[in-house]
Amino acid sequence: MKYALLICDDESASPSNEDLAADPVHQAWEADLERRGVELFGARLRPVADATTVRVREGETLISDGPFAETKDFVGGVVVIECADLDEAITIAGGHPYARWSSVEIRPVWV
């Protein structure tokens, strides 16, 4: 099964890339993905201030800066994994450091 892990975060308290690189918990999580051989793709997203939202209404393309949703928690990254089942995906998501203070949403991928 393929799953997308949506790494959610409160950007006001989000660690820097340098902090993540130096975090032994994050390093251990990355090492676990490598050991399992499950990561197909992973990327950290730039802050929501850099986002552009596009909507088309009645044939008109509407563009706005920033996210469409008004919430403090945003998807800050995505990791696509291929593993045995949902139980393994839950174990992997539970090991992500962000699961401690925010959340990791698991979504099955339509193939």
N, C-alpha and C positions, 0 to 999 in steps of 0.2 A: 504494500500500500504506500502511496505517496501522500504526504501531509505537508501543508504549509504551516509553519509556526510564525504567528504574528506577534512580534515582540513589542509589547505596549509599554509606554513610559510616560511619566510626568516630566515634560521637558524642563521644568523649572528646577528639578533635582537630578537631572540626567548627568551621568559621569561623562567626562571627555573621552576621546579615543585613547589618549595616553593613559588615563585612569583604567580603562578596560584592559589595555595591553599589559598593565602592571598588576592587575587583579588576579590573584592565584585561583580564585573560584571560577572566574571566566576562562582562564587558561585551562583549568581542569575540565571544564565543560567542552571546550573546543577539542581537547585531547580525547575526550570520551567519544565525540562525534567521529574523529579520525579513527580511533580504535575500532569502533563499530562499523565504519565504512558506510554511513548512512546519509551524509550530507551531499545533496546534489547541487545546491546553490545557497549562498547566504550573503546578505548585504545590509549594512547599517544605512538608514535613510538620513538625509540632511534634515535640519530642523523644519518645522511646519512653516516658519516664516519664509522659507525658500520655495514653498509649494505654490502651484498654480492650479486652480480649480476650473474645469470646463463643464458647462451645462448647455444643452441645446433645448430651447423652448420655442415652439411654434416656428421652427426653421431659423431662429436667430441663435447664434453662438454667443454665449455669455461667458466672459472670462473674469476671474477675480483672483487677487493675490491671497495666498494662505489657504488653509483648509476650509472645506464647506461646513464641517461639524464644529460646533462651539462647545468644546470640552477640554479639560486640562490633560486628559490621557489621549495619546496619539500612538499610532503604529510607528515605531522608531526603527524597525528593521524586520526583515523577513528571512527565514531559513526554510528551505525545502528539503525534506528528508524522505528517504524511502526505507521503510522498516517493516517488520513482520506484521504488526497490527497496532491497534489503538493503544493497547497497554504499553507497548514499547515507546510509542510516541509520547504518552503521558509521562513515562519515566524520564525521557529525554527532556521534555519541556519543563518538568519539575526540577531538573538540575540546572536550568539556566538561571544566572544570578538575578535577572529582573523578576523572576517568579517570587523572589523574597519581598520586594517592595512594590511591585506593580502586577503585571500579569503576562502570561504567554497564552495566546489563543491558538488552539489547534483546529485546522480546517482540512478535511479530506480534499484531495485534488481530483477533479474530474479528469479522466484520461480519455 
